[in-house]
Amino acid sequence: MFDIQIFVEDKLCEAYRSLATKALGSSALSVHVARATLDELTSFEDLLDLAQRSRSNGCQQVIFALDHEGHDAAQARVKARRRFQEAFQQLCNYVARLPASDPLKQLRLVRVEVRSCLEAWLLSDPQAIVQAFSGPADYRPDVRQTEALSPREARDGIAHIVRQIGGRKGNRRLARMRGSAVKSEGAKIAEHLDLDRARRNNRSLDYFCEMVAQQGDGCRQPCPELD
Protein backbone atom coordinates (compact mmCIF):
# COMPACT_ATOMS: atom_id res chain seq x y z
CA MET A 1 0.00 0.00 0.00
CA PHE A 2 1.33 3.42 -1.00
CA ASP A 3 0.33 6.97 -0.03
CA ILE A 4 1.27 8.63 -3.32
CA GLN A 5 0.84 7.03 -6.75
CA ILE A 6 2.56 8.59 -9.74
CA PHE A 7 1.73 7.59 -13.29
CA VAL A 8 4.29 8.56 -15.91
CA GLU A 9 4.63 8.07 -19.63
CA ASP A 10 8.38 7.74 -19.15
CA LYS A 11 10.19 4.42 -18.69
CA LEU A 12 12.38 6.01 -16.01
CA CYS A 13 10.00 5.38 -13.14
CA GLU A 14 12.69 5.12 -10.48
CA ALA A 15 13.93 8.67 -11.15
CA TYR A 16 10.46 10.08 -10.44
CA ARG A 17 10.18 8.07 -7.25
CA SER A 18 13.54 9.43 -6.08
CA LEU A 19 12.52 13.03 -6.80
CA ALA A 20 9.17 12.62 -5.03
CA THR A 21 10.84 11.04 -2.01
CA LYS A 22 13.27 13.97 -1.83
CA ALA A 23 10.37 16.42 -2.02
CA LEU A 24 8.69 14.67 0.92
CA GLY A 25 11.79 15.15 3.07
CA SER A 26 11.37 13.54 6.48
CA SER A 27 7.73 12.60 5.85
CA ALA A 28 6.84 8.95 6.36
CA LEU A 29 4.63 8.92 3.26
CA SER A 30 5.51 6.31 0.66
CA VAL A 31 5.66 6.69 -3.12
CA HIS A 32 4.98 4.27 -5.95
CA VAL A 33 5.54 5.04 -9.63
CA ALA A 34 4.06 3.13 -12.56
CA ARG A 35 4.15 3.62 -16.29
CA ALA A 36 0.97 4.64 -18.11
CA THR A 37 0.47 4.78 -21.85
CA LEU A 38 -0.12 7.99 -23.75
CA ASP A 39 -3.63 6.78 -24.54
CA GLU A 40 -4.36 6.27 -20.85
CA LEU A 41 -3.09 9.70 -19.85
CA THR A 42 -5.17 11.45 -22.48
CA SER A 43 -8.46 9.66 -21.80
CA PHE A 44 -10.94 10.71 -19.09
CA GLU A 45 -12.20 7.14 -18.70
CA ASP A 46 -8.67 5.79 -18.24
CA LEU A 47 -7.66 8.53 -15.80
CA LEU A 48 -10.80 7.79 -13.80
CA ASP A 49 -9.98 4.08 -13.76
CA LEU A 50 -6.40 4.74 -12.62
CA ALA A 51 -7.66 7.09 -9.90
CA GLN A 52 -10.28 4.62 -8.67
CA ARG A 53 -7.79 1.75 -8.52
CA SER A 54 -5.27 3.92 -6.70
CA ARG A 55 -7.82 5.01 -4.13
CA SER A 56 -8.95 1.42 -3.57
CA ASN A 57 -5.31 0.62 -2.80
CA GLY A 58 -5.25 3.29 -0.11
CA CYS A 59 -3.56 6.14 -1.99
CA GLN A 60 -4.08 9.69 -0.80
CA GLN A 61 -2.68 11.45 -3.87
CA VAL A 62 -2.40 10.50 -7.54
CA ILE A 63 -0.09 12.39 -9.90
CA PHE A 64 -0.29 12.06 -13.68
CA ALA A 65 2.82 13.23 -15.54
CA LEU A 66 3.33 13.77 -19.27
CA ASP A 67 6.37 15.12 -21.13
CA HIS A 68 5.86 18.55 -22.68
CA GLU A 69 8.71 18.16 -25.21
CA GLY A 70 9.38 21.87 -25.56
CA HIS A 71 8.56 24.66 -27.97
CA ASP A 72 9.36 22.63 -31.08
CA ALA A 73 7.33 19.56 -30.14
CA ALA A 74 5.61 17.69 -32.94
CA GLN A 75 1.97 18.50 -33.54
CA ALA A 76 1.00 15.06 -32.28
CA ARG A 77 2.55 15.92 -28.93
CA VAL A 78 0.87 19.31 -28.82
CA LYS A 79 -2.50 17.63 -29.41
CA ALA A 80 -1.71 14.99 -26.77
CA ARG A 81 -0.94 17.71 -24.22
CA ARG A 82 -4.27 19.35 -24.95
CA ARG A 83 -6.12 16.04 -24.58
CA PHE A 84 -4.23 15.41 -21.33
CA GLN A 85 -5.37 18.74 -19.94
CA GLU A 86 -8.96 18.23 -21.08
CA ALA A 87 -9.17 14.67 -19.73
CA PHE A 88 -7.81 15.77 -16.36
CA GLN A 89 -10.29 18.64 -16.17
CA GLN A 90 -13.08 16.19 -16.93
CA LEU A 91 -11.84 14.05 -14.06
CA CYS A 92 -11.80 17.04 -11.70
CA ASN A 93 -15.33 17.99 -12.74
CA TYR A 94 -16.52 14.42 -12.28
CA VAL A 95 -15.09 14.16 -8.77
CA ALA A 96 -16.51 17.57 -7.83
CA ARG A 97 -20.03 16.30 -8.60
CA LEU A 98 -19.70 13.17 -6.45
CA PRO A 99 -21.38 12.99 -3.04
CA ALA A 100 -19.19 13.79 -0.06
CA SER A 101 -19.25 10.14 1.01
CA ASP A 102 -17.60 8.89 -2.19
CA PRO A 103 -14.02 7.61 -1.61
CA LEU A 104 -12.72 9.59 -4.59
CA LYS A 105 -13.52 12.83 -2.75
CA GLN A 106 -10.65 11.99 -0.39
CA LEU A 107 -8.17 11.65 -3.26
CA ARG A 108 -5.98 14.57 -4.30
CA LEU A 109 -5.39 14.61 -8.04
CA VAL A 110 -2.48 16.32 -9.81
CA ARG A 111 -1.59 16.85 -13.48
CA VAL A 112 2.03 17.70 -14.31
CA GLU A 113 3.45 18.62 -17.69
CA VAL A 114 7.14 17.77 -17.38
CA ARG A 115 8.77 20.71 -19.08
CA SER A 116 10.28 19.67 -21.36
CA CYS A 117 11.20 16.15 -20.23
CA LEU A 118 12.73 14.35 -17.27
CA GLU A 119 16.23 15.10 -18.55
CA ALA A 120 15.45 18.83 -18.38
CA TRP A 121 14.51 18.38 -14.72
CA LEU A 122 17.79 16.57 -14.06
CA LEU A 123 19.84 19.22 -15.88
CA SER A 124 18.32 21.83 -13.57
CA ASP A 125 21.01 20.89 -11.03
CA PRO A 126 24.23 20.31 -13.03
CA GLN A 127 26.19 19.68 -9.84
CA ALA A 128 24.07 16.57 -9.23
CA ILE A 129 25.43 15.16 -12.50
CA VAL A 130 28.99 15.81 -11.31
CA GLN A 131 28.28 14.04 -8.02
CA ALA A 132 26.50 11.13 -9.71
CA PHE A 133 29.56 10.37 -11.82
CA SER A 134 32.11 11.14 -9.07
CA GLY A 135 33.43 14.13 -10.90
CA PRO A 136 36.04 16.48 -9.44
CA ALA A 137 34.72 18.75 -6.71
CA ASP A 138 36.17 21.82 -8.42
CA TYR A 139 34.20 21.22 -11.62
CA ARG A 140 31.11 23.41 -11.51
CA PRO A 141 29.13 23.40 -14.77
CA ASP A 142 27.08 26.41 -15.74
CA VAL A 143 23.58 26.58 -14.28
CA ARG A 144 20.69 27.64 -16.51
CA GLN A 145 16.94 27.59 -16.88
CA THR A 146 15.95 24.29 -18.47
CA GLU A 147 12.21 24.43 -19.09
CA ALA A 148 12.62 25.92 -22.60
CA LEU A 149 15.06 23.24 -23.77
CA SER A 150 14.00 20.55 -26.19
CA PRO A 151 14.42 16.96 -24.97
CA ARG A 152 17.42 16.57 -27.25
CA GLU A 153 19.02 19.75 -25.91
CA ALA A 154 18.50 18.53 -22.35
CA ARG A 155 20.01 15.12 -23.08
CA ASP A 156 22.95 16.67 -24.91
CA GLY A 157 23.50 19.08 -22.02
CA ILE A 158 23.79 16.21 -19.57
CA ALA A 159 26.02 14.24 -21.95
CA HIS A 160 28.35 17.23 -22.32
CA ILE A 161 28.84 17.44 -18.55
CA VAL A 162 29.48 13.70 -18.35
CA ARG A 163 32.07 13.92 -21.15
CA GLN A 164 33.81 16.73 -19.28
CA ILE A 165 33.93 14.55 -16.18
CA GLY A 166 35.27 11.65 -18.23
CA GLY A 167 38.03 13.82 -19.66
CA ARG A 168 39.07 15.04 -16.22
CA LYS A 169 39.05 11.52 -14.78
CA GLY A 170 40.62 9.80 -17.75
CA ASN A 171 37.52 7.63 -18.06
CA ARG A 172 37.11 6.80 -21.74
CA ARG A 173 33.57 5.47 -21.38
CA LEU A 174 32.33 8.69 -19.81
CA ALA A 175 34.39 10.82 -22.18
CA ARG A 176 32.46 9.27 -25.07
CA MET A 177 28.98 9.67 -23.58
CA ARG A 178 26.32 10.70 -26.08
CA GLY A 179 22.88 12.12 -25.49
CA SER A 180 21.25 8.88 -26.59
CA ALA A 181 22.86 7.08 -23.64
CA VAL A 182 21.77 9.58 -20.98
CA LYS A 183 18.27 8.24 -20.32
CA SER A 184 19.52 5.09 -18.59
CA GLU A 185 21.46 7.26 -16.10
CA GLY A 186 18.41 9.20 -14.92
CA ALA A 187 17.85 7.39 -11.63
CA LYS A 188 21.51 7.79 -10.67
CA ILE A 189 21.40 11.54 -11.27
CA ALA A 190 18.06 11.95 -9.50
CA GLU A 191 19.52 10.49 -6.31
CA HIS A 192 21.98 13.40 -6.11
CA LEU A 193 19.64 16.23 -7.13
CA ASP A 194 19.46 19.16 -4.73
CA LEU A 195 15.84 20.23 -5.10
CA ASP A 196 16.45 23.67 -3.63
CA ARG A 197 18.85 24.37 -6.50
CA ALA A 198 16.97 22.55 -9.22
CA ARG A 199 13.52 24.00 -8.53
CA ARG A 200 14.77 27.51 -9.24
CA ASN A 201 15.61 26.47 -12.79
CA ASN A 202 12.45 24.67 -13.88
CA ARG A 203 8.92 25.72 -12.93
CA SER A 204 7.27 22.40 -13.73
CA LEU A 205 9.73 20.64 -11.42
CA ASP A 206 8.97 23.26 -8.78
CA TYR A 207 5.23 22.59 -9.17
CA PHE A 208 5.73 18.82 -8.95
CA CYS A 209 7.76 19.15 -5.76
CA GLU A 210 5.28 21.58 -4.22
CA MET A 211 2.35 19.27 -4.94
CA VAL A 212 4.15 16.29 -3.44
CA ALA A 213 5.46 18.11 -0.38
CA GLN A 214 2.19 19.87 0.43
CA GLN A 215 -0.06 16.98 -0.65
CA GLY A 216 -1.62 19.50 -3.02
CA ASP A 217 -4.74 19.23 -5.14
CA GLY A 218 -4.13 19.95 -8.81
CA CYS A 219 -7.83 20.45 -9.47
CA ARG A 220 -7.66 23.54 -7.26
CA GLN A 221 -4.09 24.53 -8.06
CA PRO A 222 -3.54 23.62 -11.74
CA CYS A 223 -0.20 22.98 -13.37
CA PRO A 224 1.21 26.33 -14.59
CA GLU A 225 0.88 26.94 -18.32
CA LEU A 226 4.38 27.72 -19.50
CA ASP A 227 3.91 28.44 -23.20
N, C-alpha and C positions, 0 to 999 in steps of 0.2 A: 504494500500500500504506500502511495506517495502523496505528498501534499501539493506539489506543483507538477503538472504535466505540460511538456512542451512538444508541440508537433512542428517539425521542420521539413522543408523540401530537400534540404541538404543531406548528404550522406554522413557528414561530419557531426554526428549526434553528440559525441563525447565532448567536443569543444564547447557546445552550447551548455551542456550540463556543468562543465567547469566554470564558465562565465556566470551562470545563474547561482551556483554555489558560492562564488566569490561575492556576488551582489548581496546574498543573504547574510554574509558575515558570520557572526556567532550564533545565528538562529538555528534552532534544531529542526527546521523544516527540511524535508527531503525533496529531491528533484528527480524526475524521470524524463528522458527525451526519446521520442520515437519519430521515425520518418513517416511523412504523409505524402501522397502523390499530389501533383499539381491539380489534377481533377478534384481531389478531395478538398483541397484548400480553397478552391474557387466555387464550391457548391454549397448552398445553404443546407440542403439535406444532409450532406456528408459532414459539415461542421457541426450540425446538431447531433448527429450520431456520435461523433467523436466526443463532444461535450457530455452527452448523456452517459456514455461508457466511462468516461473519466470520473464523473460525479459518482457513479455507482461503485467505483473503486475507491472512493473516499477522498478524491482530490478536492482541494479548496480553490485552486486557480488553474486555468487552462490558457496557454499561450500558443497562438498560431503564428508562425514566422515564414515569410516568403522573401526571397531575394528581390531587390529592386532592379539591379543590373545597370544602374546609372543612366546618364542623360542620353546615351546613344544606344539604349536597349532596343532590341528588335520589336516590331509592332506587336508580335504575338505576346511578348512579355508585357508590353504596355497594356494590352487588352486583359491579360491574366491578372495584372495588378488591380485593374478596375473591377473585374469580377470578384476578386478577393475582398476588396473593400465593400462591394455591394452585398456579397454573401454574408460577411460578418455583420453588416448593419441589419440585414434580415434576421440574423440570429439574435442580435441585441433586442430588436423589436419584438421578436417572438417571446423571448424570456420576460420582457417587460409586461407582456399581457398575461402571463401565467399567474395563477393564484399564489398568494404568499406562502402557502403550505407546500408548494411544489419544490422538490429538491434542487432543481436547477436555479432557483432564486438565490441559493446559498453559494453559487459558483461564480467566481470572478473571471470574466473573459477578457482576453487581450489579443489584439492584432498588431503585429510588428512587421513593418517593411524593413528588411535588413539593407541598409543603404551603404554601399551598393551590393555587398556580398559579405560573407563571413570574413574573407581575407581582408576586406577594408576595415572591419572591426579590429582584426588582429594587428594591422599596420598602424592603428591609432596609437599604439605604444611600441615604438621601434625598439626601445630598450629591452622589452620582453623577448624580442627575437634574439637579441644579443645574449641574454641570459639563457634562453632555451638551448642555444647551440654552444654554450660555454665560451662565448667570445671574450676578448680582452676587456677588462673593466674600463679602460680609457677610451674605448671606441663608443662614441655617442652619435648615432645616426640622426639626421635632421628629423624634426617632428613637424607634421603638417596635418591639415584637415583632410580627412579621407572620404567623406561622404559623397563627394563629386567625382571620385575616381571610377573608372569602369572596372569590372572584375579583372580584366587582363592587366590593367595598370596596377591594381592592388597586388595581384600575384607577382608581377614583375618587380614591384617595389620590395616585397618581402625577399624575393630571390636575390635581388641586388645586395641587400644587407647580408644575406647568408653567404654570398660569394665573397664579400669583403671580409667576413669572419674567416672563411676558408683560406683566403690569401694570407691573412695575418697569422693563422695557426699552421699553415703549411698542410692543410687538409684538402687533398685533391678532390674528394667527393663533394665537399661543400663548395669549393671554389668553382665547381662546374654546375652548380644548382641552376635549374631553369624554372620559369614560372609554372610550367606544367607539372612540376614535381612538388610544388608547395602545398597543395591541398592535403596530402597525407601527413603533413607536419602540423596541422592545425591544432590538434589536441595538445601537443607538446608546447606550442607557443601560448595557448590559452592558459595553461597552468601558471605561467609567469606573468601574465598581464596584470598591470597595476591599474585598476579601474579608475582611480582618481585621476590618473594621467590620461588614460584612453578616452574617458567619457567627454573630456573637453574637446576632443578632436572628431567626434562623430555623434550627431544628435540622435540618430536612431539607436545607437548603442546606449546612449544616456537614457533614452526612454525605456528601453528594455530593462536596464538595471534598476531604474526607478520603480517600474511596475513590479518587478520581482521583490525588491527590498521592502516596498510599502504594501505589498499584496494589493496592488491597484486594480481598478476596474476600467478596462479599455472602452467599455460602452459609455462610460461617463467622462473618461479622459482619453480621447482618441489619439492614435498614433499621429505625430506631427506630419503634415504634408510638406515635403521638402523640395518639390519642383519649383 
